[in-house]
Amino acid sequence: MSDRVSAAAQRLFKAFGTGTPIADLPAAEAPQTRDDAFAIQDATFDLLGRKVGAWKVGGSPGTESTASPIATSKIYPSGQVLASAEHRNFGVEAEIAFRLGQDLPQRETDYGPDDIRAAVSDMIVAIEIVESRLLNWPKTDPLWALMDFQANDSLVLGTEMPVPEALDFSTQPVRLLFDDTVAFEDTGTFGGGDPFVLMAWLANHAPGRTGSLKGRGLKAGDVVTTGSWNGVHFAKAGTAARIEFAGLGQADMRFG
């Protein structure tokens, strides 16, 4: 582990523990490459003593994908109440996640979308809770944002079902409600393209992670959430949030 990665990870670990966001990073600590940012994620994850149970993957066609591990301790069932005192941003994103039914270990040939579809056991309506450890997020350097787990706090899992044979995100309605009032409603707003393409990139990327994640790859039971349908909407203390995907189900949570 480089001195840059170690120093940045220690600073990020402290921000997790104290709740005081990072206002600036010395040039000697700031990530310079995507590999730096991923390594800082991994080192921080280990400092926190976390075990991976899910992954966040994102991107849009023609751009470089991003990924972050999500701890088992930060995966919650629908109806979860999260302590408002532990949050600053109160970000909420409507997402579709997938659960893997088999391991996807490192192999000589890259995984493709068909491999991922065959490996997925279920589809899940999910709420990503967004919380950054960076004071100026979202107006911050993209590598800093990547280092900071792309502002992931946790994942709330709602309705789980087999993946439909005809899965067409372009015609899928989505709705976000805050305290039973519609905050967002639209159709076909997923910007990530084919979710199985994103997940194939993740399957090829994951074995190359560092620290405790080195060589792990993706495991049966892992949940992969594939990106926001509503950008990000910001709630406040006491807000109840509900995500509805017509025909697929819903997920609920509340900041208590």
C-alpha positions in Angstrom: 0.0 0.0 0.0 1.4 3.4 -1.0 1.9 6.2 1.5 -0.8 8.2 -0.4 -3.4 5.5 -0.1 -2.6 4.9 3.6 -2.8 8.5 4.5 -6.0 9.2 2.6 -7.6 6.0 4.1 -6.7 7.1 7.6 -8.3 10.5 6.9 -11.5 9.0 5.5 -11.7 6.5 8.3 -11.6 9.4 10.8 -14.4 11.1 8.9 -16.5 8.0 9.2 -15.9 7.8 12.9 -16.3 11.4 13.9 -19.0 12.5 11.4 -16.9 15.5 10.5 -16.6 15.7 6.7 -13.3 16.2 4.9 -12.9 19.8 3.7 -9.6 19.4 1.9 -6.8 16.9 1.2 -3.1 17.7 0.9 -1.8 17.0 -2.6 0.3 14.2 -1.2 -2.8 12.4 0.0 -5.4 13.1 -2.7 -6.0 10.3 -5.2 -4.3 10.9 -8.6 -5.8 7.9 -10.5 -8.8 5.6 -10.4 -6.5 2.9 -9.0 -5.6 5.2 -6.2 -9.3 5.9 -5.5 -10.2 2.2 -5.5 -7.3 1.3 -3.2 -8.3 4.1 -0.8 -11.8 2.6 -0.7 -10.4 -0.9 0.1 -8.0 0.3 2.8 -10.8 2.4 4.5 -13.2 -0.6 4.2 -10.6 -2.7 6.1 -9.9 0.0 8.7 -13.7 0.1 9.4 -13.6 -3.7 9.8 -16.4 -4.2 7.3 -17.3 -7.4 5.3 -18.7 -7.0 1.9 -22.3 -8.1 1.2 -23.2 -5.8 -1.7 -21.7 -3.7 -4.4 -22.6 -0.4 -6.0 -21.9 -0.2 -9.7 -22.6 2.8 -11.9 -21.9 4.5 -15.2 -23.5 5.2 -18.5 -22.8 4.0 -22.0 -19.5 5.4 -23.2 -18.2 6.3 -19.8 -15.9 4.5 -17.4 -17.8 2.5 -14.8 -17.4 2.9 -11.1 -17.8 0.6 -8.1 -17.9 0.5 -4.4 -18.3 -2.3 -1.8 -21.2 -2.1 0.6 -20.9 -3.7 4.0 -23.3 -6.4 5.2 -23.9 -4.2 8.3 -25.1 -1.5 6.0 -27.8 -3.5 4.2 -31.2 -3.1 5.7 -34.7 -4.5 5.1 -37.6 -2.4 3.9 -39.1 -0.4 6.7 -35.7 0.4 8.3 -35.5 3.5 10.5 -32.1 5.2 10.2 -31.0 7.6 13.0 -31.2 11.2 11.7 -28.4 12.2 14.0 -26.0 10.0 12.0 -26.8 11.8 8.7 -26.0 15.1 7.1 -27.0 14.7 3.4 -30.2 12.6 3.7 -29.8 11.6 0.1 -32.3 9.0 -1.4 -32.0 7.2 -4.7 -34.4 4.8 -6.4 -32.5 1.8 -7.7 -32.9 -1.7 -9.1 -30.5 -4.3 -7.6 -29.8 -7.9 -8.4 -28.8 -10.8 -6.2 -26.3 -13.3 -7.5 -27.2 -17.0 -7.3 -23.6 -18.3 -7.9 -20.0 -17.2 -7.5 -18.3 -15.3 -10.2 -14.6 -15.9 -9.5 -11.7 -14.5 -11.5 -11.2 -16.3 -14.8 -9.1 -16.0 -17.9 -11.9 -14.8 -20.2 -13.9 -11.8 -19.3 -17.5 -12.1 -18.1 -20.2 -10.8 -20.5 -23.8 -9.7 -20.0 -25.1 -13.2 -20.8 -22.9 -14.7 -18.1 -24.3 -12.3 -15.6 -27.9 -12.8 -16.5 -27.4 -16.6 -16.1 -25.8 -16.0 -12.6 -28.4 -13.7 -11.2 -31.1 -15.3 -9.1 -33.4 -12.3 -8.2 -34.1 -8.7 -8.9 -34.7 -6.3 -5.9 -36.3 -2.8 -5.6 -33.8 -0.9 -3.5 -33.2 2.5 -1.9 -29.6 3.7 -1.8 -29.0 6.1 1.1 -26.5 8.7 0.0 -24.1 10.3 2.6 -20.8 11.8 1.7 -17.8 12.1 3.9 -16.7 15.1 1.8 -17.8 18.6 2.9 -18.2 20.0 -0.6 -19.9 17.0 -2.2 -21.4 16.8 -4.8 -19.2 19.7 -6.1 -16.0 17.8 -5.7 -13.2 16.1 -7.7 -14.6 12.9 -9.3 -11.6 10.9 -7.9 -12.4 12.2 -4.4 -16.0 11.1 -4.9 -14.9 7.7 -6.1 -12.5 7.4 -3.1 -15.5 8.2 -0.8 -17.4 5.1 -2.0 -19.4 7.4 -4.4 -21.2 8.8 -1.4 -22.8 5.5 -0.5 -24.1 5.2 3.1 -26.3 2.1 3.0 -28.8 0.1 1.0 -32.4 -0.7 1.9 -33.8 -3.8 0.1 -37.5 -4.0 -0.7 -39.5 -6.4 -3.0 -37.4 -9.3 -4.3 -38.6 -11.3 -7.3 -37.2 -13.5 -10.2 -35.9 -11.4 -13.1 -38.6 -11.0 -15.7 -37.8 -12.6 -19.0 -38.8 -9.3 -20.8 -36.9 -6.7 -18.8 -37.3 -3.3 -20.4 -36.1 -0.4 -18.3 -37.0 2.1 -21.0 -40.7 1.6 -20.3 -40.4 1.2 -16.5 -42.2 3.8 -14.4 -40.7 4.9 -11.1 -41.9 7.0 -8.3 -40.3 8.5 -5.1 -42.5 9.7 -2.2 -41.4 11.7 0.8 -44.1 11.5 3.6 -46.6 10.2 1.0 -46.0 13.3 -1.2 -44.6 12.6 -4.7 -41.0 14.0 -4.9 -40.2 12.4 -8.3 -42.2 10.5 -10.9 -41.1 9.5 -14.5 -40.6 6.6 -16.9 -37.5 5.1 -18.3 -35.1 7.2 -16.4 -32.3 4.7 -15.8 -29.2 6.2 -17.3 -26.9 3.2 -17.0 -27.9 1.4 -20.2 -27.9 -2.4 -19.9 -27.5 -3.3 -16.1 -26.0 -6.6 -17.1 -23.2 -4.8 -19.0 -22.5 -2.8 -15.8 -22.5 -6.0 -13.7 -20.2 -7.8 -16.2 -17.7 -4.9 -15.8 -17.9 -5.3 -12.0 -17.4 -9.1 -12.2 -14.2 -8.5 -14.2 -13.1 -5.6 -11.9 -13.8 -7.1 -8.5 -11.0 -9.7 -8.3 -8.4 -7.0 -8.8 -9.4 -5.1 -5.6 -6.9 -4.8 -2.8 -6.7 -5.6 0.9 -9.3 -8.1 2.2 -11.1 -7.9 -1.1 -8.2 -9.1 -3.2 -9.1 -12.1 -5.3 -12.6 -12.3 -3.7 -14.6 -11.5 -6.8 -18.3 -11.7 -6.6 -20.0 -14.3 -4.4 -23.4 -16.1 -4.4 -25.7 -14.0 -2.3 -24.0 -10.7 -3.1 -26.4 -7.9 -4.1 -25.4 -5.5 -6.8 -27.2 -2.2 -7.1 -27.0 -0.6 -10.6 -27.5 3.1 -10.3 -30.1 5.8 -9.7 -33.3 6.4 -11.5 -34.0 9.8 -9.9 -30.5 11.3 -9.6 -30.6 12.1 -5.9 -33.3 13.7 -3.9 -32.6 15.1 -0.4 -34.9 14.4 2.5 -34.5 15.7 6.0 -34.7 14.5 9.6 -37.9 12.6 10.2 -38.8 12.0 6.5 -40.3 8.7 5.4 -39.3 7.7 1.9 -40.9 5.2 -0.4 -39.7 3.9 -3.8 -42.3 2.4 -6.2 -41.5 0.6 -9.4 -44.9 -0.2 -11.0 -45.2 -4.0 -11.5 -42.0 -4.7 -9.6 -42.7 -3.6 -6.1 -41.5 -1.0 -3.5 -39.1 -0.3 -0.7 -39.6 2.0 2.4 -37.4 3.6 5.0 -37.5 6.5 7.4 -35.0 8.9 8.9 -36.0 8.7 12.6 
